[in-house]
Amino acid sequence: MDDRQPQSGSRQRIDKWLFFARVAKSRSLAQERISAGHVRINGQSVRQPSYQVKSGDRIEVSMPERDLILVVKGAGERRGPYEEAKLLYEDLTPPKPPRPFGELEQGVRAPGTGRPTKRERRVLDEFRAPWNDDER
């Protein structure tokens, strides 16, 4: 086995682990997130990308859309596909609460409001037909 590849029970740099676990798109983005103080390990803020993580460590990552809570299961050897990456951690992140529709999102309209459907238009045309014939 190569010297640079971690073994199953060994430690690994946090920036490298975040990259291998597909939490960050690149190691440099992982390093920026760590240096900015958006990563906590076992409840303590970490600002050094060289900090070593091991199995059992609890990692909290503040992302723009939500916060991730991950427990390290092992060190990674490479950045592989998602199926391989999810074996590196256990996800304890609570599910997102359902959110109500915003102003710009489409919802279901109440019957009889807004523009009529094709079927509703035909019913209206049939209803108006006796009166429309007299005007012509």
Steps between C-alpha positions, in 0.01 A plus 500: 500500500621853420629717789267787406177299514334488840413171661153429633569599864737789435464875514452732205512876437157660533523679164588178323222310679238762408613476138492118496159495672367734227407774748722746310559516124874550542763492773558873463127569556512269803803691633318834455194371686720370784705822522179706511389308810208314342621158622478367855643168614368347821348837593820702455557744214791400278684752281793288380447285190777272627295394806489119514166319525449137599212254515231608743561875469185711465530766229259793469525692172308825449389511137313791337176302465517287817732360767641149469571274797722205409674229701825372346499125431839484336767673294466525125748385241366694203212722387275240351133486411227591749435135586864462608515839675195438720680202656741748665237653730170463679264788431325631816365814330135559594264504202397834355165624632237541229476860391194686377478620142657837436359779288678389185439128533208336329224357712162351434240762418153492648232385256334789321789743542749611239497410135243233406615161383405372158217296645370795704518720187285252303242492779490882499462509121210254515337705773534826303401350163123582519569869582783541251277386209252786562767770477626396159 
